[in-house]
Amino acid sequence: MCTCFLRNSVYKIENNLIVRMFSRIIMDEDDSIGYSHQKLQSLLQLSNNKDVTVKNYIKSVTYHPVKDFQNGLEWFNVSEPLFFSKHLKGKVVLLDFFTYCCINCMHILPDLKDLENEFSVEDGLVVVGVHSAKFENEKKSKNILAAVQRYNITHPVVNDHQMTMWENCDVHCWPTLLLLGPNANPLVMLTGEGHKEHLHFYIKNALEYYKDQQKISNHKIPLKLACHSLIDINSPLLFPGKIASCINEDVSLEHLAVSDTGNHRILFLKNDGTLLKQIGSGNAGFKDGNFQIAEFNAPQGLVFDGKDVIFVADTENHAIRKLDLQNEIVKTVAGTGFQGNDYKGGRKGKVQEISSPWDVCIYNITDEKDSKQKKVLMIAMAGTHQIWALFLDDTVWWKNQSYSAGTCVAIAGSGREENRNNQYPHAAGFAQPSGLAIHSSNKEIYIADSESSSIRRLSLLDGKVTCVVGGDKNPNNLFAFGDKDGKLQEAKLQHLLGLALANKADILFAADTYNHKLKRVDITTNTIYTLSVAGLNEPGGVTVSFDDKKLYVADTNNHCIKIVTLDDKLSAVTTTTLELNMSQHPLKLSELAAAMSSKVPTYNSKTITISEKGGKLKLKFNFNFVKGLKLNPESVQKWSVKSPNKRWFIAPTSGNNINNIDIICKVSGPHLDKDNLDCFFHLVTCTDEFCIPKKFVIRQPLLFQEGAPSTLESILNVEVDPLQILIIDKLN
């Protein structure tokens, strides 16, 4: 299953294939490095000097070095394959065994990024993602590459498609973290999520211990960021995740809302592709306010509440956001901005912590007490494997339970990751629910249960959970996936993410994501059929037009919206791509950049002259802090890039690690004047006596000229002292 560990418990899968894979899941403690974390924690509990205890433990462990990576494996974020005998020699290496579908694996990515920000490659730490796939679709390198780009993974990743390193390291579940010493010698293994503080402590002491032994090397590794290839995408969208539709009162106009997940924004469109509003600055962050300054982090599901309000599952901010289209204001209505581990809920608004909401829909119910219509926002809470509800009005619901407006609470799912149907909602088990569709007249909600590869039904009358199609009768078997039409569990899907219900028939449409297909489900017979739609690539979301004549599909890895026309029998007829018209953009990015840069000091580097037809510019920053100044290791360091032209493409656009800023910009022409590429920095620096927050802009002027080169690299060496900033340019 996609993580065997939840709440520090182990769930074994009874399936022949998986029993072979996890043939050593039950073993004596002394036989596996996997228990060293527990051993070390036991030692630390008895210790008065924890640093000394960890270093003594490191000195005493005698596990044999792990075997090196095989030749011929495909790697990402590096220019050549890495080996322990060469590139990783003299480094403390953290192996992250993951599979990109797994929500628990996603949860530890911010932890890894924080560790990389604090301990650089030159300091002696290298994080390596070892991708060991669950689904067949995930074994393909092109799909892993897309996932590396989508989740902004910047450390090296290898496709361990035969799970050789997994087996060599005695790994049993996702995610697993294995810390190695400078000779590939295992030190400690941690399973599941939630180990950030332990990892930080172990790595700090390991680096100190091995540096004292003079076994740490400060050499670089051949990094080449996968995100740079995104500049070749000719689309304003980047990994769009979900899509929703809405009509006005007289049914004369249909609008669309798209979660432009990779660009951390929401687009509000006419159904002909004309952009009406961009919601969010495009920077990954967590900020309420007007549409221009608000920030999201990989938003997914969204739903209209009438024509003037949109609710958004802001997935990596672990929050629900409300978008007021009339007043152009973004407001957080649930979630703290940090991942929670609450499995019950009951608190209100921004006080209630939640975990990776992936989709939302609205249920209009009749209050049992006053018989008035009330609204409940249903949430697919992928991070805790549950279904939650955010009550938008004071409501009396199941068993006369009263909920005041703003309360957010779990209504179904035990929190255990499983495919368990049950007549009692909290005894049922889900596995990373990621898509929702509401059937108001039947008072049912349909759930795309991605990790069990099934569609489930939750009764909103009594809470009973039943199977629609897919999955397996064994609730612990989360490997019953495939591509087969049929009825109930004889049908097979592969990690589906999106659902939409037809307006005039009991037909449910499913984005069968890892099969790259759209499918149609008859919910009266629990039977699924494949629609004839070609060319999809991991579609994540789908919505139905008000007249049931079109499907709008968020075709995630194709970075576009597809339109599938339907006949009267709701079968697919034709498929086209929605052409987006961004010319109606109400905000000029150049004006935003100018407004932001006017508020902070701006330092100009030398003008770069590039071809009038445009080209590719690589921009690198090397920071050197002098005169006693240094970065505050306990503070988050931020940088971002603003483009003066919405037709330009930049990757990456922001980050928290200033030790490795490597930006690729695809600029278009012709231009008649200079354009400025503005890089914004918000650093927290300190001397031995006091801290000095530094906000500044480094501006790279560009001049477009006939006959100039179309490919350039600029290296900016930036010297920072307590009083000033000096830029030394080097153009290649």
Secondary structure, DSSP 8 states (H G I E B T S, - for coil): ---SEETTEE-----HHHHHHTTTSS--GGG-GGGHHHHHHHHHHT-S-HHHHHHHHHHH----------TT--EESBSS---TTTTTTTSEEEEEEE-TT-HHHHHHHHHHHHHHHHS-TTTTEEEEEEE--SSGGGGSHHHHHHHHHHTT--S-EEE-TT-HHHHHTT--SSSEEEEE-TTS-EEEEEESS--HHHHHHHHHHHHHHHHHTT--------B--GGGGGGG--SS-SS---EEEEE-TTS--EEEEEEEGGGTEEEEEETTSBEEEEES-SSBS-B-EETTT-BBSS---EEEETTTEEEEEEGGGTEEEEEETTTTEEEEEE--SS----SSEEEEGGGS----EEEEEEEEEE-TTT--EEEEEEEEEGGGTEEEEEESS-EE-GGG-EE-TTEEEEEE--SS-S-B-BSSTTT-B-S-EEEEEEETTTTEEEEEEGGGTEEEEEETTT--EEEEEES-SSTT-------B-EEBTTSB-SS--EEEE-SSSSEEEEEEGGGTEEEEEETTTTEEEE-------S--EEEE-TTSSEEEEEEGGGTEEEEEEE-TTS-EEEEEE---BGGG-SS-HHHHHHHHHTTS-EEE---EEEETTEEEEEEEEEEEE-TT-EE-TTS--EEEEE-SSTT-EEE--EES-TTSEEEEEEEE---SS-EEEEEEEEEEEE-SS-EEEEEEEEEEEEEEETT--SEEEEEEEEEE-SS-EEEEEEE-
